[in-house]
């Protein structure tokens, strides 16, 4: 079958996959501390104890890191399975297709605590769901990223598609950063008085939108038809080694910067919001 040049409309379809994945993963980064250990003025109640390990590492940091550490091991395995796949529909799209529903399911459960109050049971529940979510998201994003060099032929095409991909990532960040604004609309339009419920409804609705975005490249990209000749012949062992190195580096960096250095979500949010008056107002300083 002759190779068909990757058209602009399918480049946009490919970008949609990154928008959906970015919405989910960045919502985890943005909302997980805020939802489970909220600042006192947020209208939310805490769901996990604010415990510190060795007086430095917050329990929520360890929970989030558990998903990332499992992810660091799981990433190269998915890369290897995808590279070696002999599926008739392709080596990437089938993995992406079957990863979407589990990603949505465990993403929703991540923001559904078992106990409606502060409890260690919520911490255990969250740990399991975080691990399952990151494994599902990884099953989607590793083959998705591997598609990029296989769908393009020249360096210019690769740069262009990669730029679209990064634009999709930024769009996902914007959506995840607006969750509280959307939750305000939910409370206003649907008269939801419980702030926790409003945030949950918003996050769950966003998960459906993210899932639909992730489904777009699965439906509109024909891997067998659009793959560029020779671009899939990269040595699997080389790809696996590179994937392992990059994944391990990114996950360890993510853990050190975004989790260990954030011992308390309440402290972060409170000090960030009240920073202008913390130096002049003793009562607000005490609140931080």
C-alpha positions in Angstrom: 0.0 0.0 0.0 1.5 3.4 -0.9 2.3 5.8 1.9 -0.1 8.8 2.2 1.4 12.0 3.4 0.2 13.0 6.8 -2.5 15.7 6.1 -3.1 18.8 8.2 -6.5 17.6 9.6 -4.8 14.5 10.9 -2.1 16.5 12.5 -4.9 18.3 14.4 -6.4 14.9 15.3 -3.0 13.8 16.6 -2.8 17.0 18.7 -6.2 16.2 20.3 -4.6 13.2 21.9 -2.1 15.3 23.8 -4.8 17.8 24.9 -6.7 14.9 26.6 -3.7 13.4 28.2 -2.4 16.7 29.4 -5.8 17.6 30.9 -5.8 14.5 33.0 -2.1 14.5 34.1 -2.1 18.2 34.9 -5.3 18.0 36.8 -3.6 15.4 39.0 -0.7 17.8 39.5 -2.8 20.9 40.1 -5.8 19.5 42.0 -4.6 16.5 44.0 -3.0 18.6 46.8 -5.7 21.1 46.7 -8.5 18.5 46.9 -7.1 16.2 49.5 -5.3 18.8 51.7 -7.1 22.1 50.9 -6.3 25.5 52.4 -8.6 26.6 55.1 -10.4 29.2 53.0 -11.2 26.9 50.1 -14.5 25.6 51.3 -13.2 22.1 51.0 -12.5 19.6 53.8 -9.3 17.5 54.0 -9.5 13.8 53.2 -6.0 12.6 54.2 -4.1 13.2 57.4 -1.4 15.9 57.2 1.5 13.7 58.3 5.2 14.2 57.7 7.8 11.5 57.2 11.1 12.4 59.0 9.5 15.8 59.4 10.1 16.6 55.7 8.1 14.5 53.3 4.3 14.9 53.3 2.2 11.8 53.1 0.5 13.1 50.0 3.9 13.5 48.4 4.6 9.9 49.0 1.3 8.8 47.6 1.8 10.8 44.4 5.4 9.6 44.1 4.3 6.0 44.4 2.4 6.3 41.1 5.4 7.9 39.4 7.9 5.3 40.6 5.7 2.5 39.4 5.3 4.5 36.2 9.1 4.7 35.8 9.3 0.9 35.7 6.2 0.4 33.6 7.1 3.0 30.9 9.9 1.0 29.2 7.8 -2.2 29.4 5.0 -0.6 27.4 7.6 0.8 25.0 9.0 -2.7 24.4 5.6 -4.3 24.1 4.5 -1.6 21.6 7.7 -1.9 19.5 7.3 -5.7 19.3 3.6 -5.7 18.6 2.4 -7.5 15.5 -1.2 -6.3 15.7 -2.9 -6.0 12.3 -4.1 -2.5 13.2 -0.6 -1.3 14.0 1.9 -1.1 16.9 0.6 2.1 18.6 -3.1 2.7 18.0 -4.3 -0.5 19.6 -2.5 0.3 22.9 -3.9 3.8 22.9 -7.4 2.6 22.2 -7.5 0.2 25.1 -5.9 2.6 27.5 -8.5 5.3 27.3 -11.3 3.8 29.4 -9.1 2.6 32.3 -7.4 6.1 32.4 -10.8 7.8 32.7 -12.0 5.2 35.3 -9.0 5.5 37.6 -8.8 9.3 37.1 -12.4 9.6 38.4 -11.7 7.3 41.3 -8.7 9.3 42.3 -11.0 12.1 43.2 -13.6 9.9 44.9 -12.4 9.3 48.5 -13.9 6.4 50.3 -14.4 8.2 53.5 -16.1 11.7 53.5 -13.5 13.0 56.0 -9.9 12.8 57.0 -8.9 9.2 57.0 -5.9 6.9 56.3 -8.3 4.7 54.3 -8.4 7.5 51.8 -4.6 7.5 51.6 -4.5 3.8 50.8 -7.4 4.2 48.3 -5.6 7.1 46.6 -2.3 5.2 46.4 -3.9 2.3 44.5 -5.8 4.6 42.1 -2.8 6.8 41.5 -0.7 3.7 40.5 -3.5 2.4 38.2 -4.1 5.8 36.6 -0.5 6.4 35.8 -0.1 2.9 34.3 -3.2 3.5 32.2 -2.0 7.0 31.1 1.4 5.6 30.3 -0.2 2.9 28.1 -1.6 5.7 26.0 1.2 8.3 25.9 4.2 6.0 25.2 2.7 4.6 21.9 1.3 8.1 21.2 4.7 9.7 21.4 6.2 6.9 19.4 3.8 7.7 16.6 5.3 11.1 16.0 8.5 10.2 14.2 6.7 7.4 12.3 3.9 9.6 10.9 6.4 12.3 9.6 9.2 11.9 7.1 11.3 15.1 7.0 12.8 17.1 9.9 10.5 20.0 9.1 7.4 17.8 9.4 8.6 16.4 12.7 9.2 19.8 14.1 5.8 21.0 13.0 3.9 18.0 14.5 6.0 18.3 17.7 5.0 22.0 17.9 1.3 21.1 17.6 1.8 18.4 20.3 3.3 21.0 22.7 0.4 23.4 21.9 -2.0 20.6 22.9 -0.1 20.1 26.1 -0.4 23.8 27.0 -4.2 23.7 26.2 -4.5 20.8 28.6 -2.7 22.8 31.3 -5.1 25.7 30.8 -8.1 23.5 31.2 -6.8 21.9 34.3 -5.9 25.3 35.8 -9.5 26.5 35.3 -11.1 23.7 37.3 -12.0 25.9 40.3 -13.6 28.5 37.9 -15.6 25.8 36.3 -16.6 24.5 39.7 -17.9 28.0 40.5 -20.1 27.8 37.4 -21.4 24.4 38.5 -22.4 25.7 41.9 -24.1 28.7 40.3 -25.9 27.1 37.4 -26.9 23.8 39.2 -27.3 25.2 42.7 -24.7 22.8 44.2 -24.1 23.9 47.7 -21.3 21.4 48.6 -18.0 22.7 47.2 -16.4 19.2 47.3 -19.2 17.9 45.1 -18.9 20.8 42.7 -15.2 20.2 42.3 -15.8 16.4 41.8 -18.5 17.0 39.2 -16.2 19.4 37.3 -13.2 17.0 37.4 -15.4 14.0 36.3 -16.9 16.1 33.4 -13.4 17.1 32.4 -12.3 13.5 32.4 -15.0 12.7 29.8 -13.9 15.6 27.6 -10.3 14.4 28.0 -11.2 10.9 27.0 -13.0 12.1 23.9 -9.9 14.1 23.0 -7.7 11.0 23.5 -10.1 9.0 21.3 -9.7 11.4 18.3 -6.3 10.2 17.0 -7.5 6.6 17.5 -10.5 7.2 15.3 -9.0 9.4 12.6 -5.4 8.2 12.2 -4.9 5.0 10.1 -1.5 3.8 11.4 -0.9 1.4 8.6 -1.9 3.9 5.9 0.0 6.9 7.3 3.2 5.4 8.7 6.3 6.6 6.7 8.5 3.9 5.2 11.5 3.1 7.2 10.6 5.3 10.2 9.4 2.3 12.2 12.7 0.4 11.8 14.4 2.0 14.8 16.2 -0.6 16.9 13.9 -1.7 19.7 16.7 -2.1 22.2 17.9 1.4 21.4 14.4 2.8 21.8 14.0 0.9 25.1 17.2 2.1 26.6 16.5 5.7 25.6 12.9 5.5 27.0 14.2 4.1 30.3 16.8 6.8 30.7 14.4 9.7 29.8 11.5 8.3 31.9 13.6 7.7 35.0 15.1 11.2 34.8 11.7 12.9 34.3 10.0 11.0 37.0 12.8 11.5 39.6 12.9 15.2 38.7 9.1 15.5 39.0 9.2 13.8 42.4 12.0 16.0 43.8 10.7 19.3 42.5 7.0 19.0 42.7 6.5 16.7 45.7 9.2 16.6 48.3 9.6 20.3 48.2 5.9 20.8 48.8 5.4 19.4 52.3 2.0 20.9 52.8 -0.6 21.8 50.2 -2.4 24.1 52.7 0.9 25.9 53.3 1.5 26.3 49.6 -1.9 27.5 48.7 -2.3 29.8 51.7 1.1 31.4 51.4 0.7 31.9 47.6 -2.7 33.5 47.9 -1.8 35.6 50.9 1.7 36.5 50.0 1.2 40.2 49.5 0.0 40.7 53.1 2.1 38.0 54.9 4.9 40.5 55.6 2.6 43.2 57.0 -0.3 41.6 58.7 0.4 39.4 61.8 -3.0 37.7 61.7 -2.6 36.7 58.1 1.0 35.7 58.7 -0.2 33.4 61.5 -2.7 31.9 59.0 0.1 31.0 56.7 
